[in-house]
Amino acid sequence: MLLIRWLVLLLLVSGLACLGVSLLNGDLRLRRIGMLLIKWTVVAGLVFFGVLIAERVVEMGVKGSG
């Protein structure tokens, strides 16, 4: 779980770094890479939180049925 959190954080920081460098030098390729990294960071974050919510729902179902 900790590894996934660090991976999402690293993706976000690298995407923002690409966008920042793109703003400084005007390189469109870096802007595209930065936006792609941020898009996949959002997807990874949604999957991560979806798994957390699914775990909680399963735990509540197991406790409620016993």
Beta strands, then each sheet from edge to edge (+ up, - down):
end
